[in-house]
């Protein structure tokens, strides 16, 4: 009877505790790899943030980095916000040019349109935005 109880206890430990222990161990390993990658980042590295924003590191400090996310747009963020380095596949999506469907151009602010193309208030030709 004692052997049966001991065997049941070992089975419960193996079923419930062992998988948790193994998951914690692999999670620690991934966390260590992430911290190693984040600490090795430097200027010029292409990165992807936890928010999915792609950019290039301009300046790297101890706990923060400055990332250029568009030409002339630089944001400061903590190193822990960097999820991974960008892969060549990511770079193709960022640097490639894909024309809009049907040859259309993207949104243009009304002030940047040519006067003959302004249609903000077509029924009111004297409206200030149509001048």
N, C-alpha and C positions, 0 to 999 in steps of 0.2 A: 504494500500500500504506500509506503514511504517512497519507494522508487517511482511509483506512478505519479505521485504528487510532484516530485522533483523533476520528472520528465515533462510534466505539464507546465511547470514553471519555466523551464528552459525553452519550451516551445513558445510560450507567450512572449518571453523576452526576445526570442529570435524573430517572431512575427511582427512585433510592434516597435521594439527599440532599435534593432539592427538597421532597418531601412532609414529611420530618422538619423541615426549616426552617420550612415553612408551619405545621405543627402547633405548633411551639415558639412561633412568633409569636402565634398565636391564644390559646395557653395563657397567655402573658404578659399579653395584653390582658385576659383574664378575671380573672386574678389581680389586676391593677391595679384593675379595677372592684370586685372583692370587697373589697380593702383600702380603697378610697374609701368604700364603703358602710359597712364596719365602723368607720371613723374618724368617720363622720358620725352614728353612733347616739347617741341621748340619752334622757333619762328620758321615759317614756311611750310609747316605740316598742314595737310588738308584733313579736316576733322568733321565728325557728325556729332551734334549735341544730343542730349536725352530728349529734346523737343523735336528732333529730326531736322534741325537747321544745319545746312552745310556751309562751311567757311574755311578760311585759311588763317592760321595763327600768325599774328603780326608781332606781338610781344608776349613773352612768357615770364611770369614772375613766380615766386614760391607757391602761392596758393591761388593765383588768378592768371588768366590769359586774356589777351585782347584778340578778338576774332573778327576778321573782315568778312561780312556775310554778303556784301554787294560792293561794287566799286565805290570807294569813298565812305562806306558805312561800316564803322568799327564798333563792336560792342565788347564790354568787359564782363567776363563771367568767371565763376570759380572753376578750378580744374576738374572738380568732381562732376561738373555738368557735361564733360566730354565723354560720350559713350564709346566711341571707337574712331579709328583713323579711317578716312575715306578710301575706298577701294577703286581700282581703275573703272569698274562698272559704274560706281557713283559719279566719277568724274565725267563720264560720257553723258550722263543725264544733265550735269551742270553746264558743261561747255558746249554741248551739241546745240545746233539750231534746228528747230522744227517749225516749219511754216504753219501759220494758222489755217484751219480748214477753209477751203474755198478762196484762198488768197486774201482773206480779210486781215485787217490790221487790228491790233488790240485796242483797248479803250483809250480814247483821247479825251483829255479834259476840254470842255467847251472853249476855254480861253486859248487853247493851243490849236484849235481847228481853224481852217481858212474861213473867212467871213461868208463865202457863198455856200459852205457846207453846214453852217450852224442851223440846227433845227430844234433848239430848245423850246421856242415858243412860235411855231410856224403860223399860228392864227393871229399873232400880235406882232406885226412887223416893227412897231415902234418900241417894243420892249427893250430895255437897256442891254440885255444879253444878246440881242440880235443885231446890235450896232457894231 
